[in-house]
Amino acid sequence: MNNEVVGIIAGALSCTTFLPQVVKTWKSKSTKDVSLAMFLIASLGTSLWLYYGILIHSISIIGTNIIVLIFSLTMLYLIFKNRRKDPE
């Protein structure tokens, strides 16, 4: 099996790790128990992985990290949007 194919499969699985939290938060409109620090760190780390993927021209790293970055930024948006509404 080609290395890039393994990377694409691994990336697809990695992308799904953030999806359940995004969906749950989107539906519930509550971010009370969601860690802001976790998603800030995840966004920074994912951005660096994306940059690395671009530097080495790896489609699997680039594609995976674009999707994960979108999910992370979506969560950050929801956290900032909903924190004003959530009771303490």
C-alpha positions as CSV (number, residue, x, y, z in Angstrom):
1,M,0.0,0.0,0.0
2,N,1.3,3.4,-0.9
3,N,2.4,5.7,2.0
4,E,0.1,8.5,0.9
5,V,-2.9,6.1,0.9
6,V,-2.1,5.2,4.5
7,G,-1.8,8.9,5.3
8,I,-5.2,9.6,3.7
9,I,-6.9,6.8,5.6
10,A,-5.3,7.9,8.9
11,G,-6.2,11.5,8.1
12,A,-9.8,10.6,7.4
13,L,-10.1,8.9,10.7
14,S,-8.3,11.7,12.5
15,C,-10.8,14.2,11.0
16,T,-13.7,12.4,12.6
17,T,-12.4,13.0,16.1
18,F,-13.6,16.6,16.2
19,L,-16.9,16.0,14.4
20,P,-19.0,14.6,17.3
21,Q,-18.1,17.6,19.5
22,V,-18.9,20.0,16.7
23,V,-22.3,18.4,16.0
24,K,-23.2,18.1,19.7
25,T,-22.3,21.7,20.4
26,W,-24.1,22.9,17.3
27,K,-27.3,21.1,18.3
28,S,-27.2,21.9,22.0
29,K,-26.0,25.5,21.6
30,S,-24.1,25.0,24.9
31,T,-20.3,25.2,25.3
32,K,-20.4,25.3,29.1
33,D,-18.3,22.1,29.5
34,V,-16.1,22.6,26.4
35,S,-12.5,23.4,27.0
36,L,-11.5,26.7,25.3
37,A,-7.8,25.9,25.9
38,M,-8.0,22.6,24.2
39,F,-9.5,24.1,21.0
40,L,-7.0,27.0,21.0
41,I,-4.1,24.5,21.3
42,A,-5.6,22.2,18.7
43,S,-6.1,25.1,16.2
44,L,-2.5,26.2,16.7
45,G,-1.1,22.6,16.4
46,T,-3.3,21.9,13.3
47,S,-2.2,25.1,11.7
48,L,1.5,24.1,12.2
49,W,0.8,20.6,10.8
50,L,-0.9,22.2,7.8
51,Y,2.1,24.5,7.2
52,Y,4.4,21.4,7.5
53,G,2.2,19.5,5.0
54,I,2.5,22.4,2.6
55,L,6.3,22.5,3.0
56,I,6.7,18.8,2.2
57,H,3.9,18.7,-0.4
58,S,2.0,16.0,1.4
59,I,-1.6,15.8,0.2
60,S,-2.6,13.6,3.2
61,I,-1.3,16.0,5.8
62,I,-2.6,19.1,4.0
63,G,-6.1,17.6,3.5
64,T,-6.4,16.2,7.0
65,N,-5.3,19.4,8.6
66,I,-7.5,21.7,6.5
67,I,-10.6,19.7,7.7
68,V,-9.5,19.5,11.3
69,L,-8.7,23.2,11.3
70,I,-12.2,24.0,10.0
71,F,-13.7,21.9,12.8
72,S,-11.4,23.5,15.4
73,L,-12.2,27.0,14.2
74,T,-15.9,26.2,14.1
75,M,-15.7,25.0,17.7
76,L,-13.9,28.2,18.7
77,Y,-16.6,30.3,17.0
78,L,-19.3,28.3,18.8
79,I,-17.5,28.7,22.1
80,F,-17.1,32.5,21.8
81,K,-20.6,32.9,20.4
82,N,-22.3,30.7,23.0
83,R,-20.3,31.5,26.1
84,R,-22.1,34.8,26.4
85,K,-25.4,32.9,26.5
86,D,-24.4,30.0,28.8
87,P,-25.2,30.3,32.5
88,E,-22.1,30.2,34.7
